[in-house]
Every structure is written in C-alpha cells, then in structure tokens.
C-alpha cells in the first residue's frame, strides 16, 4: 500500500488539485460570459481549501475572474497563507 503522505504522492496531489482549480476558474468564467449555470462559490472555495489555492489565484488573475469580490481576492490568498503556516507548524512540532 503506498504511503499517501510521501513527498511524491503529495506533489502529484498538489499539482492535480491546482490544475483542477485553475481549469474550474476558466470554466466558470466562460459560463459567466455566456449567462449559463455557474459553478458555485462554495465549490471554488472547497478546491482552494483542499490545496488548490495557487491554481485558484492564478485562475483569478489569468481569466480576470472573481477579482472584484473581496471574499475571493482576500479569501484565496488568506487560505493559502494559513495552509503554509499550518505546514510549517506541523514540520516544526514533528522535529
């Protein structure tokens, strides 16, 4: 059974979740332009919370999507900063 906390597995996971977040921002922007049914804000935030913050922020910048909503342009970076702080804290206490 593979170790899901290995550096290799975590790297693959983070690349995948960030790619999914980025693509989801693209899809939502396209749907917004066409006036179609949108991806929920809850879904976008969950992708960021699950580790896709860099992809979500990149999607905001590249596609100019959700850039006027404070809960996104403040929330996404805040979540990423909290996640980085948590990882640093976990590394420090595990030594």
C-alpha positions in Angstrom: 0.0 0.0 0.0 1.5 3.4 -1.0 2.2 6.0 1.6 -0.2 8.8 0.9 2.0 11.3 2.9 5.1 10.7 0.8 6.6 13.6 -0.9 6.0 12.1 -4.3 2.3 11.5 -3.6 1.8 14.9 -2.1 3.5 16.6 -5.0 1.3 14.8 -7.5 -1.8 15.7 -5.5 -0.9 19.4 -5.2 -0.2 19.7 -9.0 -3.5 17.9 -9.8 -5.7 19.9 -7.4 -4.2 23.2 -8.5 -4.7 22.3 -12.1 -8.3 21.4 -11.4 -8.8 24.7 -9.5 -7.3 26.7 -12.5 -9.5 24.9 -15.0 -12.6 25.3 -12.9 -12.0 29.1 -12.7 -11.7 29.0 -16.5 -14.9 27.0 -17.0 -16.8 29.3 -14.5 -15.6 32.4 -16.4 -16.7 31.0 -19.7 -20.1 30.1 -18.2 -20.4 33.6 -16.7 -19.8 35.2 -20.1 -22.5 33.0 -21.7 -25.0 33.5 -19.0 -25.1 29.8 -18.2 -25.5 27.8 -15.0 -22.4 28.6 -12.9 -20.1 26.7 -10.6 -20.9 27.5 -7.1 -18.7 29.8 -5.0 -18.7 27.0 -2.3 -17.1 24.6 -4.9 -14.5 27.2 -5.8 -13.6 27.7 -2.1 -13.5 24.0 -1.4 -11.0 23.4 -4.2 -8.8 26.1 -2.6 -9.2 24.7 0.9 -8.3 21.2 -0.5 -4.9 22.6 -1.6 -5.7 24.3 -4.9 -5.0 27.9 -3.8 -2.3 28.6 -6.2 -4.4 27.4 -9.1 -7.4 29.4 -7.9 -5.4 32.6 -7.6 -3.7 32.0 -10.9 -7.2 31.5 -12.5 -8.4 34.7 -10.9 -5.5 36.6 -12.4 -5.3 35.0 -15.8 -9.0 34.9 -16.6 -9.9 38.1 -14.6 -12.5 36.1 -12.7 -13.9 37.0 -9.3 -11.4 39.8 -9.0 -13.9 42.3 -7.7 -15.3 40.1 -4.9 -13.4 40.7 -1.7 -14.1 37.2 -0.4 -12.1 35.9 -3.3 -9.3 38.3 -3.8 -8.7 38.3 0.0 -10.0 34.8 0.8 -8.0 32.8 -1.6 -4.6 34.2 -0.6 -5.6 34.1 3.1 -6.4 30.4 2.8 -3.0 29.8 1.1 -1.1 31.7 3.8 -2.9 29.8 6.6 -2.1 26.5 4.8 1.5 27.3 4.5 1.6 28.4 8.2 0.0 25.1 9.1 2.5 23.0 7.2 5.4 25.0 8.8 3.9 24.5 12.2 3.4 20.7 11.6 7.0 20.4 10.4 8.3 22.3 13.5 6.4 20.3 16.0 7.3 16.9 14.4 11.0 17.5 15.0 
